[in-house]
Amino acid sequence: MDEAREKLLNKISKLIAMQDSPNKEEAETAAIMVQKLVTKYNIDTDQFKEIKTKHISVKQEFISVGSSRPRKWVKLIMQGIAYYYDVKPIWDRDKQGYIIVGFDVDMIVCREMFWYIYRAFYKQAEKIKVEDEEGNSRVYREDFLYGAGLAISNRLHNLKDEEKIKKADKNTGTELMVVKENEISDYIEKNIETVKGDKISKKVLNIPFMLGQELGNNLPLNKQVE
């Protein structure tokens, strides 16, 4: 490979990584630039795979949550983040955490965003002082966290769906999305034994739940650390 092509692939791989930025303007600019380079240099799906092989590899990472089953609000956070950042979460009961599978450029931001949201929610949940007749505030705290988790998960799903529509309208980034999905699926099939997880079926509607919804709907997503 000549030096000019090596520089081109490096540039495209960096722009691809920027497409998953929580900064919407930065992500959109990167997507447009990728599409311009793809068009200018006639880069097809096979060449995207070449970029992936040399510059963007599929890997797995472990996120420990310290329980044999994920709490519903934690599961909701993970589902939303995984959908938004194009990674696949697989629950490992023995290790008590999630195996995350995805492109290495997506893994860092996925992990950082997970812990940012997790800590922000838990910090606010600790302030919940509502108690039942027996003086138990834990149940209400879980309702608050469930409301927050449901709100942030729905929000991330909606944001991703909006981005997909925009990319389809502008014909930007669609080839890469297909490559990502295929490569991640192949990796999981070859390297990880999967089991079906429990469905989230909890239904709640009380003041702590609604307070949690308010937090989840308003938590800033353009930063990953406080």
C-alpha beads as a LAMMPS data file, in Angstrom:
LAMMPS data file: protein, C-alpha beads

226 atoms
225 bonds

1 atom types
1 bond types

-500.0 500.0 xlo xhi
-500.0 500.0 ylo yhi
-500.0 500.0 zlo zhi

Masses

1 110.0

Atoms # bond

1 1 1 0.000 0.000 0.000
2 1 1 1.406 3.418 -0.979
3 1 1 1.867 6.222 1.537
4 1 1 -0.931 8.361 0.098
5 1 1 -3.484 5.569 0.411
6 1 1 -2.316 4.790 3.949
7 1 1 -2.916 8.418 4.921
8 1 1 -6.356 8.340 3.302
9 1 1 -7.408 5.220 5.231
10 1 1 -6.113 6.714 8.468
11 1 1 -8.101 9.886 7.850
12 1 1 -11.289 7.982 7.071
13 1 1 -10.931 5.740 10.133
14 1 1 -10.593 8.799 12.396
15 1 1 -13.629 10.422 10.809
16 1 1 -15.606 7.198 11.238
17 1 1 -14.800 7.236 14.939
18 1 1 -15.988 10.850 15.172
19 1 1 -19.382 9.885 13.731
20 1 1 -20.262 8.387 17.123
21 1 1 -19.470 11.576 18.993
22 1 1 -22.228 12.665 21.420
23 1 1 -21.663 16.144 19.961
24 1 1 -24.284 16.124 17.203
25 1 1 -22.637 18.842 15.091
26 1 1 -19.252 17.101 15.214
27 1 1 -20.798 13.730 14.342
28 1 1 -22.749 15.145 11.388
29 1 1 -19.691 16.980 10.048
30 1 1 -17.617 13.796 10.261
31 1 1 -20.315 11.770 8.461
32 1 1 -20.443 14.307 5.620
33 1 1 -16.643 14.302 5.289
34 1 1 -16.555 10.487 5.196
35 1 1 -19.155 10.456 2.442
36 1 1 -17.203 13.052 0.424
37 1 1 -14.031 10.962 0.662
38 1 1 -15.925 7.772 -0.185
39 1 1 -17.371 9.414 -3.292
40 1 1 -14.155 11.149 -4.335
41 1 1 -11.974 8.032 -4.065
42 1 1 -14.657 5.490 -5.061
43 1 1 -14.420 3.538 -1.798
44 1 1 -16.873 0.635 -1.759
45 1 1 -18.017 -1.804 0.953
46 1 1 -15.024 -4.085 0.425
47 1 1 -12.688 -1.160 0.956
48 1 1 -14.566 -0.260 4.136
49 1 1 -13.723 -3.774 5.298
50 1 1 -10.076 -3.075 4.484
51 1 1 -10.229 0.029 6.703
52 1 1 -11.870 -2.041 9.425
53 1 1 -9.255 -4.789 9.188
54 1 1 -6.255 -2.502 9.458
55 1 1 -7.589 0.473 11.392
56 1 1 -10.852 -0.489 13.090
57 1 1 -11.051 -3.950 14.638
58 1 1 -13.898 -5.761 16.336
59 1 1 -13.112 -6.600 19.924
60 1 1 -14.788 -7.358 23.238
61 1 1 -14.634 -5.611 26.572
62 1 1 -16.086 -6.462 29.974
63 1 1 -18.106 -4.105 32.179
64 1 1 -18.704 -5.438 35.684
65 1 1 -21.901 -4.446 37.490
66 1 1 -21.425 -6.750 40.491
67 1 1 -24.639 -8.804 40.457
68 1 1 -25.741 -12.159 39.061
69 1 1 -28.569 -10.459 37.173
70 1 1 -28.609 -6.879 35.858
71 1 1 -30.982 -4.522 37.607
72 1 1 -33.702 -3.340 35.262
73 1 1 -32.509 0.262 35.148
74 1 1 -28.929 -0.837 34.415
75 1 1 -30.178 -3.077 31.632
76 1 1 -32.138 -0.189 30.132
77 1 1 -29.093 2.093 30.176
78 1 1 -27.005 -0.563 28.462
79 1 1 -29.655 -1.262 25.827
80 1 1 -29.904 2.413 24.925
81 1 1 -26.156 3.000 24.752
82 1 1 -25.521 -0.196 22.804
83 1 1 -28.146 0.738 20.235
84 1 1 -26.819 4.275 19.868
85 1 1 -23.147 3.303 19.546
86 1 1 -23.613 0.170 17.398
87 1 1 -22.257 -2.355 19.889
88 1 1 -23.733 -5.618 21.183
89 1 1 -24.058 -6.250 24.944
90 1 1 -24.086 -9.862 26.166
91 1 1 -24.839 -10.637 29.792
92 1 1 -22.324 -12.913 31.555
93 1 1 -23.961 -14.260 34.706
94 1 1 -20.811 -15.982 35.972
95 1 1 -18.692 -12.840 35.748
96 1 1 -21.600 -10.615 36.800
97 1 1 -21.390 -8.069 34.039
98 1 1 -21.688 -7.294 30.341
99 1 1 -19.459 -8.438 27.517
100 1 1 -19.524 -5.609 25.011
101 1 1 -18.691 -6.461 21.395
102 1 1 -18.061 -3.804 18.790
103 1 1 -15.550 -1.815 16.782
104 1 1 -12.699 -0.569 18.917
105 1 1 -13.458 3.040 17.986
106 1 1 -16.945 2.649 19.503
107 1 1 -15.926 0.783 22.646
108 1 1 -14.264 3.632 24.534
109 1 1 -17.104 6.092 24.122
110 1 1 -19.666 3.364 24.927
111 1 1 -17.916 2.482 28.189
112 1 1 -17.444 6.105 29.220
113 1 1 -21.053 6.988 28.445
114 1 1 -22.329 3.982 30.398
115 1 1 -20.463 4.963 33.555
116 1 1 -21.327 8.637 33.124
117 1 1 -25.065 7.865 33.025
118 1 1 -24.839 5.164 35.705
119 1 1 -23.093 7.455 38.181
120 1 1 -25.311 10.445 37.414
121 1 1 -28.453 8.381 38.036
122 1 1 -27.148 6.701 41.175
123 1 1 -25.975 10.012 42.634
124 1 1 -29.471 11.449 42.298
125 1 1 -31.135 8.237 43.513
126 1 1 -29.241 8.442 46.784
127 1 1 -31.076 11.692 47.488
128 1 1 -34.504 10.040 47.329
129 1 1 -35.930 10.201 50.870
130 1 1 -39.504 9.028 50.273
131 1 1 -40.329 6.092 52.545
132 1 1 -43.197 3.630 52.728
133 1 1 -45.162 2.826 55.886
134 1 1 -42.351 0.569 57.064
135 1 1 -39.693 3.248 56.524
136 1 1 -38.262 1.520 53.448
137 1 1 -36.893 3.936 50.847
138 1 1 -35.128 1.341 48.651
139 1 1 -38.268 0.413 46.715
140 1 1 -38.868 4.021 45.764
141 1 1 -35.224 4.476 44.855
142 1 1 -35.482 1.566 42.421
143 1 1 -38.630 3.108 40.904
144 1 1 -36.748 6.378 40.420
145 1 1 -33.844 4.569 38.752
146 1 1 -36.207 2.543 36.572
147 1 1 -37.919 5.713 35.381
148 1 1 -34.563 7.323 34.610
149 1 1 -33.279 4.221 32.804
150 1 1 -36.428 3.900 30.701
151 1 1 -36.314 7.566 29.725
152 1 1 -32.632 7.564 28.721
153 1 1 -33.014 4.305 26.795
154 1 1 -35.979 5.643 24.815
155 1 1 -34.131 8.889 24.236
156 1 1 -31.026 7.177 22.854
157 1 1 -33.124 4.908 20.628
158 1 1 -35.000 7.921 19.238
159 1 1 -31.781 9.868 18.632
160 1 1 -30.254 6.924 16.780
161 1 1 -33.364 6.419 14.656
162 1 1 -33.331 10.105 13.727
163 1 1 -29.667 9.811 12.725
164 1 1 -30.412 6.738 10.594
165 1 1 -33.146 8.625 8.743
166 1 1 -30.831 11.592 8.136
167 1 1 -28.032 9.336 6.890
168 1 1 -30.417 7.502 4.584
169 1 1 -31.737 10.795 3.190
170 1 1 -28.195 12.118 2.638
171 1 1 -26.789 8.702 1.667
172 1 1 -24.046 9.028 4.313
173 1 1 -22.648 6.262 6.466
174 1 1 -25.029 3.515 5.358
175 1 1 -22.323 1.202 3.996
176 1 1 -20.382 1.416 7.239
177 1 1 -23.500 0.541 9.270
178 1 1 -23.915 -2.664 7.257
179 1 1 -20.230 -3.558 7.672
180 1 1 -20.400 -2.957 11.438
181 1 1 -23.474 -5.137 11.901
182 1 1 -22.068 -8.014 9.848
183 1 1 -18.618 -7.962 11.423
184 1 1 -19.946 -7.814 14.993
185 1 1 -22.388 -10.660 14.341
186 1 1 -19.606 -12.798 12.866
187 1 1 -17.352 -12.088 15.847
188 1 1 -20.041 -13.054 18.378
189 1 1 -20.886 -16.240 16.495
190 1 1 -17.234 -17.326 16.440
191 1 1 -16.107 -16.215 19.906
192 1 1 -18.964 -15.932 22.402
193 1 1 -21.618 -18.296 23.674
194 1 1 -24.842 -16.351 24.079
195 1 1 -27.936 -16.983 26.174
196 1 1 -31.288 -15.246 26.048
197 1 1 -31.729 -12.560 28.672
198 1 1 -34.826 -11.769 30.709
199 1 1 -37.307 -9.356 29.219
200 1 1 -37.979 -6.088 30.984
201 1 1 -41.637 -6.178 31.949
202 1 1 -41.842 -3.903 34.983
203 1 1 -44.640 -1.318 34.953
204 1 1 -44.494 1.583 37.389
205 1 1 -46.216 4.925 37.666
206 1 1 -45.549 6.881 40.837
207 1 1 -43.810 10.094 41.894
208 1 1 -40.256 8.633 42.151
209 1 1 -40.700 6.995 38.724
210 1 1 -41.789 10.301 37.187
211 1 1 -38.882 12.121 38.861
212 1 1 -36.562 9.534 37.329
213 1 1 -38.163 10.080 33.925
214 1 1 -37.472 13.795 34.266
215 1 1 -33.787 13.110 35.001
216 1 1 -33.440 10.660 32.113
217 1 1 -35.080 13.063 29.689
218 1 1 -32.868 16.002 30.669
219 1 1 -29.446 14.513 31.455
220 1 1 -26.875 16.175 29.127
221 1 1 -25.485 13.721 26.569
222 1 1 -22.862 16.006 25.056
223 1 1 -20.371 15.117 27.799
224 1 1 -19.219 11.876 29.381
225 1 1 -17.600 13.097 32.578
226 1 1 -18.855 15.526 35.184

Bonds

1 1 1 2
2 1 2 3
3 1 3 4
4 1 4 5
5 1 5 6
6 1 6 7
7 1 7 8
8 1 8 9
9 1 9 10
10 1 10 11
11 1 11 12
12 1 12 13
13 1 13 14
14 1 14 15
15 1 15 16
16 1 16 17
17 1 17 18
18 1 18 19
19 1 19 20
20 1 20 21
21 1 21 22
22 1 22 23
23 1 23 24
24 1 24 25
25 1 25 26
26 1 26 27
27 1 27 28
28 1 28 29
29 1 29 30
30 1 30 31
31 1 31 32
32 1 32 33
33 1 33 34
34 1 34 35
35 1 35 36
36 1 36 37
37 1 37 38
38 1 38 39
39 1 39 40
40 1 40 41
41 1 41 42
42 1 42 43
43 1 43 44
44 1 44 45
45 1 45 46
46 1 46 47
47 1 47 48
48 1 48 49
49 1 49 50
50 1 50 51
51 1 51 52
52 1 52 53
53 1 53 54
54 1 54 55
55 1 55 56
56 1 56 57
57 1 57 58
58 1 58 59
59 1 59 60
60 1 60 61
61 1 61 62
62 1 62 63
63 1 63 64
64 1 64 65
65 1 65 66
66 1 66 67
67 1 67 68
68 1 68 69
69 1 69 70
70 1 70 71
71 1 71 72
72 1 72 73
73 1 73 74
74 1 74 75
75 1 75 76
76 1 76 77
77 1 77 78
78 1 78 79
79 1 79 80
80 1 80 81
81 1 81 82
82 1 82 83
83 1 83 84
84 1 84 85
85 1 85 86
86 1 86 87
87 1 87 88
88 1 88 89
89 1 89 90
90 1 90 91
91 1 91 92
92 1 92 93
93 1 93 94
94 1 94 95
95 1 95 96
96 1 96 97
97 1 97 98
98 1 98 99
99 1 99 100
100 1 100 101
101 1 101 102
102 1 102 103
103 1 103 104
104 1 104 105
105 1 105 106
106 1 106 107
107 1 107 108
108 1 108 109
109 1 109 110
110 1 110 111
111 1 111 112
112 1 112 113
113 1 113 114
114 1 114 115
115 1 115 116
116 1 116 117
117 1 117 118
118 1 118 119
119 1 119 120
120 1 120 121
121 1 121 122
122 1 122 123
123 1 123 124
124 1 124 125
125 1 125 126
126 1 126 127
127 1 127 128
128 1 128 129
129 1 129 130
130 1 130 131
131 1 131 132
132 1 132 133
133 1 133 134
134 1 134 135
135 1 135 136
136 1 136 137
137 1 137 138
138 1 138 139
139 1 139 140
140 1 140 141
141 1 141 142
142 1 142 143
143 1 143 144
144 1 144 145
145 1 145 146
146 1 146 147
147 1 147 148
148 1 148 149
149 1 149 150
150 1 150 151
151 1 151 152
152 1 152 153
153 1 153 154
154 1 154 155
155 1 155 156
156 1 156 157
157 1 157 158
158 1 158 159
159 1 159 160
160 1 160 161
161 1 161 162
162 1 162 163
163 1 163 164
164 1 164 165
165 1 165 166
166 1 166 167
167 1 167 168
168 1 168 169
169 1 169 170
170 1 170 171
171 1 171 172
172 1 172 173
173 1 173 174
174 1 174 175
175 1 175 176
176 1 176 177
177 1 177 178
178 1 178 179
179 1 179 180
180 1 180 181
181 1 181 182
182 1 182 183
183 1 183 184
184 1 184 185
185 1 185 186
186 1 186 187
187 1 187 188
188 1 188 189
189 1 189 190
190 1 190 191
191 1 191 192
192 1 192 193
193 1 193 194
194 1 194 195
195 1 195 196
196 1 196 197
197 1 197 198
198 1 198 199
199 1 199 200
200 1 200 201
201 1 201 202
202 1 202 203
203 1 203 204
204 1 204 205
205 1 205 206
206 1 206 207
207 1 207 208
208 1 208 209
209 1 209 210
210 1 210 211
211 1 211 212
212 1 212 213
213 1 213 214
214 1 214 215
215 1 215 216
216 1 216 217
217 1 217 218
218 1 218 219
219 1 219 220
220 1 220 221
221 1 221 222
222 1 222 223
223 1 223 224
224 1 224 225
225 1 225 226
